[in-house]
Amino acid sequence: MSGVIVLSGLLYFFFLIVFSQIDYAVKVHHEYMIHRAMQYAIVESFNEESPQLVVDSFKTAFEATCPQVYEYDIRLMNFETNPKMVHFQVETSDGSFHMEEILIEEVKDAS
């Protein structure tokens, strides 16, 4: 009888560890997918000339590739034209992910 109790206790802890690792792996995967979606979207929106077009292009590209299990708050933090710079901040509605991406145009010296 005590062997059954010990065995069930071991199985309980084993499944607890396995399920916590699965949850962690899913969270890491979602973070990776959001990061990749942000990189893709910022490159897609970089060639636009006005802040509104940049935001629209970013949202379209981001929402096409990001995980659909979250709602996102997308903010354009900074937009400069010379040299070209685009800075976005994305946060999930539940606050579990908060990421930023910046893309800056490389300018070579004329000398």
N, C-alpha and C positions, 0 to 999 in steps of 0.2 A: 504494500500500500504506500509506504513512504517512497519507494522507487517511482511510482506513478506521479506522486506529488512533485518530486524533484525533476522528473522528466517534463512534466507540464510547465513547471517554472522555467526550465531551460528553453523550451519551445517558445514560451511567451517572450522572454528576453531576446531570443533569436529573431522572432518576427518583428519585435519592436525595433531592433537595430536595422533589419532589412528595409522596413517601411520608411524609417527616417532617412536612410541613404537614398531610397528612391525619390522621396520628396526633395532632398537636396539636389539630386541629379536633374530633376525636372526644373527646379529653380535656376540652376546654372545654365541649363539648355535655353530657357526662356531669356535669360540675361544675354547670352550669346546671340540669339536670334534678334533681339531688340537692337543690340549693338550693330549687327550686320545690316539691319534694315535702316538704321540711322546713317551708316556710312554710305549705303547705296543712295538714300534719299538726298543727302547733302551734296553728293556729286551731281545728281540729277538736277538739283535746284540751283547750282552754282552759276550757271550761264544766264539766268534771268536778270533783268535790269532794274525792276522795281521791287520794293519790299513785299508788296501784296502778291506779285507773281512768284517770288521766291517762296513765300509761305504756302501758296496753293500748290506749287510744284512739289515741295517737300512733303506736304500732307498726302498728296496723291501717291507718290512713290513709297512713302513710309507705310501707309495703310495697306498697300498692295503686298508688302513683304513681311510685315510684323506679325507676331502671334496674335490671334484674334480673341484670346481669353481675357484681355484687359481692355479698359478704356484709357485713352491717352490724352494728356494735356500737353500740347505742343506749343512752344513759345519761341519766337524769334527774339533772341537777346541782343544781337548786334548785327548791323548790315552796313558795310562801307563799300564805296565804289572805287576808291583809288588809294592804295591797292585794294583789290577786291577781297572782302572778308565776309563770311557768313557764319553766324554762331547760333546754334539751336539748343534748346533745352527740352527734354522730354521726360515726363513723369507719369507713372501709372496712377489711375484714380484711387487705388488703395494704398499708394505710397510705398509699395514694395521695391520699385525701381525708380531711380533718379539718375539720368544720364545727360551728358552734354557732348556736343561735337562742334568743332571749329575747323573751318577750311579757309586757308589764306592763300591768296595768289602770290607766287614767287615773282619778285621783280629783280631783274638784273641791272646792275649799274651800267651807265652809258660809257663809262671811262675804260 
